[in-house]
């Protein structure tokens, strides 16, 4: 289950609608009465209980969908670029042990990061949300 306190508008998540899981984007958050999240799935915009919302694992596909460019380096490592923001992964560790940086600020991530966590960290570093 996803942590309600980690969610922000614009975060990409998975929601359960009538037994089917589908991706969507958080459009509003209501912290009253245990918390509900409004999510736009492309089919509809609907309010969901926190139990009906799951995180999406960070992946190459997700980064490319957010507008990152992929560069395969001579070492075999892969660099993803979005303006001056960079993500550097090893093909072995993938998205469980990688570096991300923006100008002088660097982070070494040593856990399987999710898309919404990545979006939040990106926004903290760059001060602008990423798709």
C-alpha positions as CSV (number, residue, x, y, z in Angstrom):
1,X,0.0,0.0,0.0
2,X,1.1,3.5,-0.7
3,X,1.8,6.0,2.0
4,X,-0.9,8.8,1.9
5,X,1.6,11.4,3.1
6,X,3.9,10.8,0.1
7,X,1.3,11.7,-2.5
8,X,1.2,15.1,-4.3
9,X,-0.8,16.5,-7.2
10,X,0.7,15.2,-10.5
11,X,2.1,11.9,-9.0
12,X,1.6,8.9,-11.2
13,X,0.0,5.9,-9.5
14,X,-2.0,2.8,-10.1
15,X,-5.7,2.7,-9.1
16,X,-8.2,-0.2,-8.8
17,X,-11.5,0.4,-10.5
18,X,-13.9,-2.5,-10.4
19,X,-11.1,-5.1,-9.9
20,X,-9.0,-3.7,-12.7
21,X,-5.7,-1.8,-12.0
22,X,-4.9,1.1,-14.3
23,X,-2.4,4.0,-14.3
24,X,-3.4,7.5,-13.5
25,X,-2.3,10.9,-12.3
26,X,-3.3,12.4,-8.9
27,X,-5.3,15.6,-9.4
28,X,-6.5,16.4,-5.9
29,X,-5.9,15.1,-2.4
30,X,-8.4,15.3,0.5
31,X,-6.8,14.5,3.9
32,X,-10.1,14.6,5.8
33,X,-11.7,11.4,7.1
34,X,-8.7,9.1,6.5
35,X,-7.8,10.6,3.1
36,X,-9.0,10.2,-0.4
37,X,-7.2,10.8,-3.7
38,X,-8.7,12.0,-6.9
39,X,-7.1,10.3,-9.9
40,X,-7.4,11.0,-13.6
41,X,-6.9,7.7,-15.6
42,X,-7.6,9.0,-19.1
43,X,-11.0,7.2,-18.9
44,X,-12.4,9.1,-15.9
45,X,-11.6,11.2,-13.0
46,X,-12.6,9.6,-9.7
47,X,-12.0,9.7,-5.9
48,X,-10.2,6.6,-4.5
49,X,-9.6,5.4,-1.0
50,X,-5.9,4.9,-0.1
51,X,-6.4,1.1,-0.2
52,X,-7.3,1.4,-3.9
53,X,-4.1,3.2,-4.8
54,X,-0.7,1.6,-5.4
55,X,2.8,2.9,-6.4
56,X,4.4,2.2,-9.8
57,X,8.0,0.9,-9.8
58,X,10.5,3.3,-11.4
59,X,11.6,1.9,-14.8
60,X,13.2,3.0,-18.0
61,X,9.7,3.1,-19.6
62,X,8.5,5.5,-16.9
63,X,11.5,7.8,-17.3
64,X,11.1,7.9,-21.1
65,X,7.4,8.6,-20.6
66,X,8.3,11.6,-18.3
67,X,10.4,13.1,-21.1
68,X,13.9,11.8,-20.2
69,X,16.4,11.0,-22.9
70,X,18.4,7.8,-22.7
71,X,22.1,7.6,-23.4
72,X,24.0,4.3,-23.2
73,X,27.6,5.0,-22.1
74,X,30.7,3.1,-23.2
75,X,30.9,1.5,-19.7
76,X,27.5,-0.1,-20.2
77,X,25.9,2.3,-17.7
78,X,22.8,4.1,-18.8
79,X,22.3,7.9,-18.3
80,X,18.8,9.5,-18.4
81,X,18.8,13.2,-19.0
82,X,16.1,15.8,-18.5
83,X,17.6,19.3,-19.0
84,X,20.4,19.5,-16.4
85,X,18.9,16.7,-14.3
86,X,20.6,13.3,-14.6
87,X,20.0,9.7,-13.5
88,X,22.8,7.1,-13.9
89,X,22.1,3.4,-13.5
90,X,24.1,0.3,-13.9
91,X,22.5,-2.4,-16.1
92,X,23.0,-4.9,-13.1
93,X,21.4,-2.8,-10.4
94,X,18.7,-1.1,-12.5
95,X,16.6,1.1,-10.3
96,X,17.5,-0.3,-6.9
97,X,21.0,1.3,-6.7
98,X,21.6,4.4,-8.8
99,X,22.7,8.1,-8.8
100,X,20.6,11.1,-9.5
101,X,21.7,14.7,-9.6
102,X,20.8,18.2,-10.5
103,X,23.7,20.7,-10.8
104,X,25.7,20.3,-7.5
105,X,23.0,18.4,-5.6
106,X,23.5,14.6,-5.8
107,X,21.6,11.6,-4.3
108,X,22.6,8.0,-4.2
109,X,19.4,5.9,-4.1
110,X,19.9,2.4,-2.6
111,X,16.3,1.0,-2.6
112,X,13.7,0.2,-5.2
113,X,12.3,3.7,-5.9
114,X,8.8,4.2,-7.1
115,X,7.6,6.7,-9.7
116,X,5.8,9.0,-7.2
117,X,8.9,9.0,-4.9
118,X,11.1,9.9,-7.9
119,X,8.7,12.7,-9.0
120,X,8.7,14.1,-5.4
121,X,12.6,13.9,-5.2
122,X,12.9,15.5,-8.6
123,X,10.6,18.4,-7.6
124,X,12.5,18.9,-4.3
125,X,15.8,19.2,-6.3
126,X,14.6,21.1,-9.4
127,X,11.7,23.1,-7.8
128,X,9.5,22.2,-10.8
129,X,7.4,19.0,-11.2
130,X,8.2,16.4,-13.8
131,X,5.5,14.7,-15.9
